Structure formats: C-alpha cells, structure tokens
Amino acid sequence: MSNRRDFLKKSSLLGLVGLTSNLISNNQLNAIESLGNQAQTNDAFTLTKLPYSYGALEPYFDKQTMEIHYTKHHQGYVDKLNALKSTNIDYASTDEIKCTHIDKSTAVAVRNNLGGHFNHTLFWTLLKPNPLGIANKPIGKLNNAINANFKTFDEFKIEFSDKALKLFGSGWCWLIVNDKGVLKIVTTPNQDNPLMQLGDERGKLILGLDVWEHAYYLKHQNKRKDYIEAWWNIINWDGCEELFSK
C-alpha cells in the first residue's frame, strides 16, 4: 500500500490530480505505472540488440572482448548521447542522416558519441558467425564492383588491410561508394565516418572495420595485423551487398 500511495503522490505532480485509490483499480494503476516506466526509459538513442551471442564469432573475435566492446564501449556512447542537454541534433531523422549533418562546427561530444554509436551499430550488422571457417568472399554486384575497381578481391583485401594497419592511433577503415559511384577505401580518425562533412573523401558506407584497440585488445593484445586477418573470416557480405545495392 505504501508503494501505491507513493505512486499516487507522484501522479498528482504529473497532473493526475483527482485520482484516488478509490477511483482507480489495481489494473489501471499497473497500466499507468508501466507507461510511466516506458516514458522514463524512452531515450533518444538506444543500444541495438546484437544479432548473435557474444561468443558466436569465436574463434576470430573472442567472447569477452565482444561483451566488453558492446556493453561498455558502445553503451558508453549511447549513454553520453542521451546525457547531452543541448545539441543541434535533429532527433526526428535517422542516425545516418544525423551523421551527414556533422561538420567541424559540431560540438565535440556530439561528433564523437554520435559517430561512436552509429559506427558500432553498423559494425555489428556487418559481422557474421563462421564456426566452420568457410572461405568468405563478397557476392553479386558488390563482388563485380570490387573486381572492376581493384582488379581482384585479393588486391582489394591487401589494400584494405594495409590502410587499416597503417592508420595511426584509433579510428576506422571503410569501403565507401563516393558521389561518382566509385568504390574507395578510406580511413577516418577516432569515431568519424565518411558520412560526415569532415574529410575530403565522403560517401555511402559499404563496409567498416573498427581499429580501436578496444576492439581486439584481449585476444590479439596490440597485434592489429592478427585482428584484421581474423576479421576477414566473419564479414557479413550479404549485409554489404544490401548496402551496396541501395
């Protein structure tokens, strides 16, 4: 009963004056309380559920790193975004469109955390379990475009790996389609991405690799090369094909 009275007192502050324990049933009270809880957790940004378990990408990405990466690092970007009190973010737009509005005048906290959230959300969808170690290569139109732009998939793989390996510090390596419809391999620092109005190379994202050490530090320590080689085995090329087809 004390919980019930506490809730009714709080409700009166929200304009529910006049409701008393004699006029509202337990079911109605539970329904209102449920709506109140939903309102309290209805943040502008949410952590999208992983399409696989933390250990599903073994032996390439280890379970513990994946869990920490997702629940601590990615969750941290989401929490910081929702804690921002004043931004110029258009909350009605998609996160992808939000990224296209980021430029050098954007607040650093918005730029870093929106990029971190969007980049990771995309990254998770472009990974796919491969427990049998089956050869993993692109398909369809994207495969044809890679061959046209880089001669062969193997040459594309070498160039992408080399740029990801040589990126100084923390950041991302991307395969994009630029405004001329050409596939390009580009890198961005920190949590920037080629959708943003920041670098010289901008375009639609087809594939992205997180080369922050927190993505691989438990299994691969500081060996970024080993991490990159492992990643090629679990790319979700179906998802890349879908992005390219758009």
MIDOSE-1310 file (N, C-alpha, C; in nm, 2 decimals, decimal comma, always signed):
residues 246
msnr	+0,08/-0,12/+0,00/+0,00/+0,00/+0,00/+0,09/+0,13/+0,00; +0,20/+0,12/+0,07/+0,29/+0,24/+0,07/+0,34/+0,27/-0,07; +0,37/+0,17/-0,15/+0,41/+0,19/-0,29/+0,30/+0,26/-0,37; +0,18/+0,21/-0,34/+0,06/+0,26/-0,41/+0,04/+0,41/-0,38
rdfl	+0,05/+0,44/-0,25/+0,04/+0,58/-0,21/+0,15/+0,67/-0,27; +0,27/+0,62/-0,27/+0,38/+0,69/-0,33/+0,36/+0,72/-0,47; +0,31/+0,62/-0,55/+0,28/+0,64/-0,69/+0,17/+0,75/-0,71; +0,07/+0,74/-0,63/-0,04/+0,84/-0,64/+0,01/+0,98/-0,61
kkss	+0,10/+0,99/-0,52/+0,15/+1,12/-0,49/+0,23/+1,18/-0,61; +0,31/+1,09/-0,67/+0,39/+1,13/-0,78/+0,30/+1,16/-0,90; +0,19/+1,08/-0,91/+0,10/+1,11/-1,02/+0,03/+1,24/-1,01; +0,00/+1,29/-0,89/-0,06/+1,42/-0,87/+0,03/+1,53/-0,92
llgl	+0,16/+1,51/-0,92/+0,25/+1,61/-0,96/+0,26/+1,61/-1,12; +0,21/+1,51/-1,18/+0,21/+1,50/-1,33/+0,07/+1,54/-1,38; -0,01/+1,60/-1,30/-0,14/+1,64/-1,35/-0,25/+1,54/-1,33; -0,23/+1,43/-1,26/-0,33/+1,33/-1,23/-0,40/+1,36/-1,10
vglt	-0,42/+1,49/-1,07/-0,49/+1,53/-0,95/-0,63/+1,48/-0,96; -0,68/+1,43/-0,85/-0,82/+1,39/-0,85/-0,84/+1,24/-0,85; -0,73/+1,17/-0,90/-0,73/+1,02/-0,89/-0,70/+0,98/-0,75; -0,78/+0,89/-0,70/-0,75/+0,84/-0,56/-0,76/+0,69/-0,56
snli	-0,72/+0,63/-0,46/-0,71/+0,49/-0,45/-0,85/+0,43/-0,46; -0,96/+0,51/-0,44/-1,10/+0,46/-0,45/-1,15/+0,47/-0,60; -1,08/+0,55/-0,68/-1,13/+0,57/-0,82/-1,05/+0,49/-0,92; -0,94/+0,43/-0,88/-0,86/+0,37/-0,98/-0,83/+0,22/-0,94
snnq	-0,84/+0,13/-1,03/-0,82/-0,01/-0,99/-0,68/-0,05/-1,00; -0,64/-0,16/-0,94/-0,51/-0,21/-0,95/-0,46/-0,23/-1,09; -0,54/-0,28/-1,18/-0,50/-0,30/-1,32/-0,47/-0,17/-1,38; -0,56/-0,06/-1,36/-0,54/+0,07/-1,41/-0,41/+0,13/-1,36
lnai	-0,39/+0,11/-1,23/-0,27/+0,16/-1,17/-0,14/+0,10/-1,23; -0,15/-0,03/-1,25/-0,03/-0,10/-1,31/-0,01/-0,05/-1,45; -0,12/-0,03/-1,53/-0,10/+0,02/-1,66/-0,04/+0,16/-1,67; -0,08/+0,25/-1,58/-0,03/+0,38/-1,57/+0,12/+0,38/-1,53
eslg	+0,15/+0,29/-1,43/+0,29/+0,28/-1,38/+0,38/+0,23/-1,50; +0,32/+0,14/-1,57/+0,40/+0,08/-1,69/+0,43/+0,19/-1,79; +0,33/+0,27/-1,82/+0,35/+0,38/-1,91/+0,46/+0,48/-1,86; +0,45/+0,50/-1,73/+0,55/+0,59/-1,67/+0,69/+0,54/-1,68
nqaq	+0,70/+0,41/-1,66/+0,84/+0,35/-1,67/+0,89/+0,35/-1,81; +0,80/+0,33/-1,91/+0,84/+0,34/-2,05/+0,88/+0,49/-2,08; +0,81/+0,58/-2,03/+0,85/+0,72/-2,06/+0,99/+0,76/-2,00; +1,02/+0,70/-1,88/+1,14/+0,73/-1,82/+1,26/+0,67/-1,90
tnda	+1,24/+0,56/-1,97/+1,34/+0,49/-2,04/+1,34/+0,51/-2,19; +1,25/+0,60/-2,23/+1,24/+0,63/-2,38/+1,34/+0,73/-2,42; +1,47/+0,69/-2,42/+1,58/+0,77/-2,46/+1,58/+0,79/-2,61; +1,65/+0,90/-2,65/+1,66/+0,93/-2,80/+1,74/+0,82/-2,87
ftlt	+1,84/+0,77/-2,80/+1,93/+0,67/-2,86/+1,93/+0,54/-2,77; +1,93/+0,43/-2,84/+1,92/+0,30/-2,77/+2,03/+0,21/-2,83; +2,07/+0,11/-2,75/+2,17/+0,01/-2,79/+2,09/-0,10/-2,86; +2,12/-0,11/-2,99/+2,05/-0,21/-3,07/+2,10/-0,35/-3,03
klpy	+2,01/-0,45/-3,02/+2,05/-0,58/-2,98/+2,14/-0,65/-3,08; +2,24/-0,72/-3,03/+2,33/-0,79/-3,12/+2,25/-0,90/-3,20; +2,28/-0,92/-3,32/+2,21/-1,03/-3,40/+2,27/-1,17/-3,37; +2,36/-1,18/-3,27/+2,43/-1,31/-3,24/+2,47/-1,30/-3,09
syga	+2,52/-1,41/-3,04/+2,57/-1,41/-2,90/+2,71/-1,35/-2,89; +2,76/-1,32/-2,78/+2,89/-1,26/-2,76/+3,00/-1,36/-2,81; +2,97/-1,49/-2,79/+3,07/-1,59/-2,83/+3,06/-1,65/-2,97; +2,96/-1,60/-3,04/+2,93/-1,66/-3,17/+3,03/-1,63/-3,28
lepy	+3,12/-1,53/-3,26/+3,22/-1,50/-3,36/+3,35/-1,57/-3,33; +3,36/-1,66/-3,23/+3,47/-1,74/-3,20/+3,50/-1,83/-3,32; +3,63/-1,86/-3,35/+3,75/-1,82/-3,27/+3,81/-1,69/-3,32; +3,75/-1,62/-3,40/+3,81/-1,50/-3,46/+3,80/-1,38/-3,37
fdkq	+3,68/-1,35/-3,31/+3,66/-1,25/-3,21/+3,62/-1,32/-3,08; +3,69/-1,30/-2,97/+3,67/-1,37/-2,85/+3,54/-1,31/-2,78; +3,48/-1,40/-2,70/+3,36/-1,37/-2,63/+3,38/-1,25/-2,53; +3,48/-1,25/-2,46/+3,50/-1,15/-2,35/+3,52/-1,01/-2,41
tmei	+3,60/-1,00/-2,52/+3,62/-0,87/-2,59/+3,49/-0,82/-2,65; +3,42/-0,91/-2,71/+3,29/-0,87/-2,77/+3,20/-0,82/-2,66; +3,19/-0,88/-2,55/+3,10/-0,84/-2,45/+3,14/-0,70/-2,39; +3,26/-0,68/-2,37/+3,31/-0,55/-2,31/+3,29/-0,45/-2,42
hytk	+3,33/-0,48/-2,54/+3,31/-0,38/-2,65/+3,17/-0,33/-2,67; +3,08/-0,43/-2,66/+2,93/-0,39/-2,68/+2,87/-0,33/-2,55; +2,89/-0,39/-2,43/+2,82/-0,34/-2,31/+2,89/-0,22/-2,25; +3,02/-0,20/-2,27/+3,09/-0,09/-2,21/+3,12/+0,02/-2,30
hhqg	+3,19/-0,01/-2,41/+3,23/+0,09/-2,51/+3,11/+0,15/-2,59; +3,04/+0,06/-2,65/+2,92/+0,11/-2,73/+2,81/+0,17/-2,64; +2,79/+0,10/-2,53/+2,69/+0,15/-2,44/+2,73/+0,29/-2,38; +2,86/+0,31/-2,37/+2,91/+0,44/-2,32/+2,87/+0,55/-2,42
yvdk	+2,88/+0,53/-2,55/+2,85/+0,63/-2,65/+2,70/+0,66/-2,64; +2,62/+0,56/-2,62/+2,47/+0,58/-2,61/+2,44/+0,66/-2,49; +2,50/+0,62/-2,38/+2,47/+0,69/-2,25/+2,51/+0,84/-2,26; +2,62/+0,86/-2,32/+2,67/+1,00/-2,32/+2,58/+1,08/-2,42
lnal	+2,54/+1,02/-2,53/+2,45/+1,09/-2,62/+2,32/+1,13/-2,55; +2,26/+1,04/-2,47/+2,14/+1,06/-2,40/+2,15/+1,16/-2,29; +2,27/+1,18/-2,24/+2,30/+1,27/-2,13/+2,32/+1,42/-2,18; +2,34/+1,43/-2,31/+2,37/+1,57/-2,36/+2,24/+1,65/-2,35
kstn	+2,26/+1,77/-2,29/+2,15/+1,85/-2,26/+2,11/+1,95/-2,37; +2,21/+1,99/-2,45/+2,18/+2,08/-2,56/+2,26/+2,04/-2,68; +2,19/+2,01/-2,79/+2,26/+1,98/-2,91/+2,18/+2,04/-3,03; +2,24/+2,03/-3,15/+2,17/+2,07/-3,27/+2,13/+1,94/-3,35
idya	+2,11/+1,83/-3,28/+2,07/+1,71/-3,35/+1,92/+1,71/-3,38; +1,89/+1,67/-3,50/+1,75/+1,66/-3,55/+1,71/+1,52/-3,51; +1,64/+1,51/-3,39/+1,60/+1,38/-3,34/+1,50/+1,30/-3,42; +1,43/+1,37/-3,51/+1,33/+1,30/-3,60/+1,40/+1,23/-3,71
stde	+1,52/+1,26/-3,74/+1,59/+1,20/-3,86/+1,66/+1,07/-3,81; +1,70/+0,99/-3,91/+1,77/+0,86/-3,88/+1,91/+0,89/-3,83; +1,97/+0,80/-3,77/+2,11/+0,82/-3,72/+2,20/+0,84/-3,84; +2,18/+0,78/-3,95/+2,26/+0,80/-4,07/+2,25/+0,95/-4,12
ikct	+2,13/+1,00/-4,13/+2,11/+1,14/-4,17/+2,18/+1,23/-4,06; +2,16/+1,20/-3,94/+2,23/+1,28/-3,83/+2,38/+1,29/-3,86; +2,44/+1,18/-3,90/+2,58/+1,18/-3,92/+2,62/+1,28/-4,04; +2,53/+1,28/-4,14/+2,56/+1,37/-4,26/+2,56/+1,52/-4,22
hidk	+2,50/+1,55/-4,11/+2,49/+1,69/-4,06/+2,61/+1,73/-3,98; +2,69/+1,64/-3,94/+2,81/+1,66/-3,86/+2,92/+1,73/-3,94; +2,97/+1,85/-3,89/+3,07/+1,92/-3,96/+3,17/+1,97/-3,85; +3,27/+2,05/-3,89/+3,37/+2,10/-3,80/+3,32/+2,19/-3,69
stav	+3,20/+2,24/-3,71/+3,14/+2,33/-3,61/+3,06/+2,26/-3,50; +3,04/+2,13/-3,53/+2,96/+2,05/-3,44/+3,03/+2,03/-3,30; +2,96/+2,03/-3,19/+3,02/+2,01/-3,06/+3,09/+1,87/-3,06; +3,21/+1,87/-3,00/+3,29/+1,75/-3,00/+3,22/+1,64/-2,94
avrn	+3,15/+1,66/-2,83/+3,07/+1,55/-2,76/+2,97/+1,49/-2,86; +2,90/+1,57/-2,94/+2,81/+1,51/-3,03/+2,88/+1,44/-3,14; +2,98/+1,50/-3,19/+3,06/+1,43/-3,30/+3,11/+1,30/-3,26; +3,18/+1,29/-3,15/+3,24/+1,17/-3,10/+3,14/+1,06/-3,07
nlgg	+3,04/+1,10/-2,99/+2,95/+1,00/-2,94/+2,84/+0,95/-3,04; +2,80/+1,04/-3,13/+2,71/+1,00/-3,24/+2,78/+0,91/-3,33; +2,91/+0,95/-3,37/+2,99/+0,86/-3,45/+3,01/+0,73/-3,39; +3,05/+0,73/-3,26/+3,07/+0,60/-3,19/+2,95/+0,51/-3,19
hfnh	+2,83/+0,57/-3,17/+2,71/+0,49/-3,17/+2,68/+0,44/-3,31; +2,68/+0,53/-3,41/+2,64/+0,49/-3,54/+2,74/+0,38/-3,60; +2,87/+0,41/-3,59/+2,97/+0,32/-3,64/+2,96/+0,18/-3,58; +2,94/+0,18/-3,45/+2,94/+0,04/-3,39/+2,81/-0,03/-3,43
tlfw	+2,70/+0,04/-3,44/+2,57/-0,02/-3,47/+2,58/-0,08/-3,61; +2,65/-0,01/-3,70/+2,67/-0,07/-3,84/+2,77/-0,19/-3,83; +2,88/-0,17/-3,76/+2,98/-0,27/-3,75/+2,92/-0,40/-3,70; +2,84/-0,40/-3,60/+2,78/-0,53/-3,55/+2,70/-0,60/-3,66
tllk	+2,63/-0,53/-3,75/+2,55/-0,59/-3,85/+2,63/-0,65/-3,96; +2,76/-0,60/-3,98/+2,84/-0,65/-4,08/+2,94/-0,75/-4,04; +2,91/-0,82/-3,93/+2,98/-0,93/-3,88/+2,89/-1,05/-3,88; +2,94/-1,17/-3,91/+2,86/-1,29/-3,92/+2,94/-1,41/-3,87
pnpl	+2,88/-1,49/-3,78/+2,95/-1,61/-3,73/+2,99/-1,71/-3,85; +3,11/-1,76/-3,83/+3,17/-1,86/-3,93/+3,24/-1,97/-3,86; +3,17/-2,05/-3,78/+3,23/-2,15/-3,70/+3,30/-2,26/-3,77; +3,27/-2,28/-3,90/+3,33/-2,38/-3,98/+3,45/-2,33/-4,06
gian	+3,48/-2,20/-4,05/+3,59/-2,14/-4,12/+3,58/-2,15/-4,27; +3,46/-2,14/-4,32/+3,43/-2,14/-4,47/+3,49/-2,02/-4,53; +3,55/-2,03/-4,65/+3,60/-1,92/-4,73/+3,50/-1,81/-4,74; +3,53/-1,69/-4,71/+3,44/-1,58/-4,70/+3,47/-1,47/-4,80
kpig	+3,38/-1,45/-4,90/+3,41/-1,35/-5,00/+3,28/-1,28/-5,04; +3,29/-1,16/-5,10/+3,18/-1,08/-5,14/+3,10/-1,15/-5,25; +2,98/-1,11/-5,27/+2,89/-1,17/-5,37/+2,83/-1,07/-5,46; +2,76/-1,12/-5,57/+2,68/-1,03/-5,65/+2,74/-0,91/-5,71
klnn	+2,66/-0,80/-5,71/+2,70/-0,67/-5,77/+2,82/-0,61/-5,70; +2,83/-0,63/-5,57/+2,95/-0,58/-5,50/+3,07/-0,65/-5,54; +3,07/-0,78/-5,55/+3,18/-0,85/-5,60/+3,23/-0,80/-5,74; +3,14/-0,78/-5,83/+3,17/-0,73/-5,96/+3,23/-0,59/-5,95
aina	+3,18/-0,51/-5,86/+3,23/-0,37/-5,85/+3,37/-0,37/-5,79; +3,39/-0,46/-5,69/+3,53/-0,47/-5,63/+3,63/-0,52/-5,74; +3,59/-0,61/-5,82/+3,68/-0,66/-5,93/+3,71/-0,55/-6,03; +3,61/-0,47/-6,06/+3,62/-0,36/-6,15/+3,71/-0,25/-6,10
nfkt	+3,70/-0,22/-5,97/+3,77/-0,11/-5,91/+3,91/-0,15/-5,86; +3,93/-0,27/-5,82/+4,06/-0,31/-5,76/+4,12/-0,43/-5,83; +4,07/-0,47/-5,95/+4,12/-0,58/-6,03/+4,08/-0,71/-5,98; +4,11/-0,74/-5,85/+4,07/-0,87/-5,79/+4,03/-0,85/-5,65
fdef	+3,96/-0,95/-5,59/+3,93/-0,94/-5,45/+4,05/-0,94/-5,36; +4,15/-1,03/-5,40/+4,27/-1,04/-5,33/+4,35/-0,90/-5,32; +4,35/-0,83/-5,43/+4,42/-0,70/-5,43/+4,34/-0,60/-5,35; +4,21/-0,61/-5,35/+4,13/-0,52/-5,26/+4,16/-0,55/-5,12
kief	+4,16/-0,68/-5,09/+4,19/-0,72/-4,95/+4,33/-0,67/-4,90; +4,43/-0,68/-4,98/+4,56/-0,63/-4,95/+4,56/-0,48/-4,92; +4,49/-0,41/-5,01/+4,49/-0,26/-4,99/+4,41/-0,22/-4,87; +4,30/-0,29/-4,85/+4,22/-0,25/-4,73/+4,29/-0,28/-4,60
sdka	+4,35/-0,40/-4,60/+4,43/-0,44/-4,48/+4,54/-0,35/-4,45; +4,61/-0,31/-4,56/+4,73/-0,22/-4,54/+4,69/-0,09/-4,49; +4,58/-0,03/-4,53/+4,53/+0,10/-4,48/+4,48/+0,09/-4,34; +4,42/-0,02/-4,31/+4,37/-0,04/-4,17/+4,49/-0,05/-4,08
lklf	+4,59/-0,12/-4,12/+4,71/-0,15/-4,04/+4,79/-0,02/-4,01; +4,80/+0,06/-4,11/+4,88/+0,18/-4,11/+4,81/+0,30/-4,05; +4,68/+0,29/-4,02/+4,61/+0,41/-3,97/+4,67/+0,44/-3,83; +4,72/+0,56/-3,81/+4,78/+0,59/-3,68/+4,68/+0,61/-3,57
gsgw	+4,70/+0,56/-3,46/+4,61/+0,57/-3,35/+4,48/+0,50/-3,36; +4,38/+0,56/-3,31/+4,24/+0,49/-3,32/+4,16/+0,55/-3,43; +4,08/+0,46/-3,49/+3,99/+0,51/-3,60/+3,92/+0,39/-3,67; +3,88/+0,42/-3,79/+3,81/+0,32/-3,87/+3,86/+0,31/-4,01
cwli	+3,85/+0,20/-4,08/+3,88/+0,18/-4,22/+3,75/+0,14/-4,29; +3,72/+0,20/-4,40/+3,59/+0,19/-4,47/+3,61/+0,16/-4,61; +3,51/+0,09/-4,67/+3,48/+0,08/-4,81/+3,36/+0,16/-4,83; +3,37/+0,26/-4,92/+3,26/+0,35/-4,95/+3,23/+0,36/-5,10
vndk	+3,11/+0,41/-5,13/+3,08/+0,45/-5,27/+3,07/+0,60/-5,27; +3,16/+0,66/-5,34/+3,16/+0,81/-5,34/+3,05/+0,87/-5,43; +3,04/+1,00/-5,44/+2,93/+1,06/-5,52/+2,94/+1,04/-5,67; +3,05/+0,98/-5,71/+3,06/+0,94/-5,85/+3,03/+0,79/-5,88
gvlk	+2,99/+0,73/-5,77/+2,96/+0,58/-5,78/+3,08/+0,49/-5,78; +3,20/+0,54/-5,74/+3,32/+0,47/-5,74/+3,35/+0,41/-5,60; +3,39/+0,29/-5,59/+3,43/+0,23/-5,47/+3,57/+0,29/-5,42; +3,58/+0,32/-5,30/+3,70/+0,38/-5,24/+3,73/+0,32/-5,11
ivtt	+3,86/+0,30/-5,07/+3,89/+0,26/-4,94/+3,95/+0,38/-4,87; +3,89/+0,42/-4,75/+3,93/+0,54/-4,68/+3,94/+0,51/-4,53; +4,01/+0,59/-4,46/+4,02/+0,58/-4,32/+3,97/+0,71/-4,25; +3,92/+0,70/-4,13/+3,88/+0,82/-4,05/+3,94/+0,81/-3,91
pnqd	+3,97/+0,92/-3,85/+4,02/+0,91/-3,71/+3,91/+0,90/-3,61; +3,94/+0,85/-3,49/+3,85/+0,85/-3,38/+3,72/+0,78/-3,41; +3,61/+0,85/-3,40/+3,48/+0,80/-3,43/+3,41/+0,87/-3,55; +3,49/+0,94/-3,63/+3,44/+1,00/-3,75/+3,41/+0,89/-3,85
nplm	+3,32/+0,93/-3,95/+3,29/+0,84/-4,06/+3,27/+0,92/-4,19; +3,28/+0,86/-4,31/+3,27/+0,93/-4,43/+3,13/+0,99/-4,47; +3,03/+0,97/-4,38/+2,91/+1,04/-4,40/+2,92/+1,18/-4,36; +3,01/+1,21/-4,26/+3,02/+1,34/-4,20/+3,09/+1,44/-4,30
qlgd	+3,06/+1,57/-4,27/+3,12/+1,67/-4,36/+3,25/+1,71/-4,30; +3,35/+1,62/-4,30/+3,47/+1,64/-4,24/+3,59/+1,62/-4,33; +3,60/+1,50/-4,38/+3,72/+1,47/-4,47/+3,70/+1,50/-4,61; +3,80/+1,48/-4,69/+3,80/+1,50/-4,84/+3,72/+1,39/-4,91
ergk	+3,72/+1,27/-4,85/+3,65/+1,16/-4,91/+3,52/+1,13/-4,84; +3,41/+1,15/-4,90/+3,28/+1,13/-4,84/+3,21/+1,03/-4,93; +3,11/+0,95/-4,87/+3,03/+0,86/-4,95/+2,95/+0,77/-4,86; +2,88/+0,68/-4,92/+2,79/+0,59/-4,85/+2,88/+0,47/-4,80
lilg	+2,85/+0,42/-4,68/+2,93/+0,32/-4,62/+2,88/+0,18/-4,67; +2,98/+0,10/-4,71/+2,95/-0,04/-4,75/+3,01/-0,14/-4,65; +3,13/-0,11/-4,60/+3,20/-0,20/-4,51/+3,28/-0,11/-4,41; +3,29/-0,15/-4,29/+3,37/-0,07/-4,19/+3,44/-0,16/-4,09
ldvw	+3,56/-0,13/-4,06/+3,64/-0,20/-3,96/+3,69/-0,11/-3,85; +3,65/-0,15/-3,73/+3,69/-0,07/-3,61/+3,84/-0,11/-3,58; +3,93/-0,02/-3,58/+4,07/-0,05/-3,55/+4,11/+0,02/-3,42; +4,01/+0,05/-3,33/+4,05/+0,09/-3,20/+4,10/-0,03/-3,12
ehay	+4,20/-0,01/-3,03/+4,25/-0,13/-2,96/+4,14/-0,20/-2,88; +4,04/-0,13/-2,83/+3,94/-0,19/-2,75/+3,86/-0,30/-2,83; +3,87/-0,30/-2,96/+3,81/-0,40/-3,04/+3,88/-0,53/-3,04; +4,00/-0,53/-3,00/+4,08/-0,66/-3,01/+4,18/-0,68/-2,90
ylkh	+4,18/-0,60/-2,80/+4,29/-0,60/-2,70/+4,30/-0,72/-2,61; +4,20/-0,80/-2,59/+4,21/-0,92/-2,51/+4,27/-1,04/-2,58; +4,21/-1,06/-2,70/+4,26/-1,18/-2,78/+4,39/-1,15/-2,85; +4,40/-1,04/-2,91/+4,51/-1,01/-3,00/+4,61/-0,91/-2,94
qnkr	+4,59/-0,87/-2,81/+4,67/-0,77/-2,75/+4,69/-0,64/-2,84; +4,81/-0,61/-2,87/+4,84/-0,50/-2,96/+4,86/-0,54/-3,10; +4,83/-0,66/-3,14/+4,86/-0,71/-3,27/+4,75/-0,68/-3,37; +4,74/-0,56/-3,42/+4,63/-0,52/-3,51/+4,63/-0,61/-3,63
kdyi	+4,75/-0,65/-3,68/+4,75/-0,73/-3,81/+4,68/-0,86/-3,79; +4,69/-0,92/-3,67/+4,63/-1,05/-3,65/+4,48/-1,03/-3,64; +4,43/-0,92/-3,58/+4,29/-0,89/-3,57/+4,23/-0,87/-3,71; +4,30/-0,79/-3,79/+4,25/-0,77/-3,93/+4,24/-0,90/-4,00
eaww	+4,33/-0,98/-3,99/+4,33/-1,11/-4,07/+4,21/-1,20/-4,02; +4,19/-1,19/-3,89/+4,08/-1,27/-3,83/+3,94/-1,21/-3,88; +3,93/-1,08/-3,89/+3,81/-1,02/-3,93/+3,76/-1,06/-4,07; +3,85/-1,08/-4,16/+3,81/-1,12/-4,29/+3,72/-1,24/-4,30
niin	+3,74/-1,33/-4,20/+3,66/-1,45/-4,19/+3,52/-1,44/-4,15; +3,48/-1,32/-4,09/+3,35/-1,31/-4,03/+3,27/-1,18/-4,09; +3,32/-1,13/-4,20/+3,24/-1,02/-4,27/+3,11/-1,08/-4,32; +3,01/-1,00/-4,29/+2,87/-1,03/-4,34/+2,86/-0,97/-4,48
wdgc	+2,90/-1,04/-4,58/+2,90/-0,99/-4,72/+2,76/-0,97/-4,77; +2,66/-1,05/-4,72/+2,52/-1,03/-4,76/+2,48/-0,89/-4,72; +2,52/-0,85/-4,59/+2,48/-0,72/-4,55/+2,55/-0,61/-4,63; +2,67/-0,63/-4,67/+2,74/-0,54/-4,75/+2,68/-0,52/-4,89
eelf	+2,64/-0,64/-4,94/+2,57/-0,64/-5,07/+2,44/-0,56/-5,07; +2,37/-0,57/-4,96/+2,24/-0,50/-4,94/+2,27/-0,35/-4,94; +2,37/-0,31/-4,86/+2,41/-0,16/-4,86/+2,45/-0,11/-5,00; +2,53/-0,19/-5,07/+2,58/-0,15/-5,20/+2,46/-0,14/-5,30
sk	+2,36/-0,23/-5,29/+2,25/-0,23/-5,38/+2,16/-0,11/-5,37; +2,17/-0,05/-5,25/+2,09/+0,07/-5,22/+2,14/+0,19/-5,29
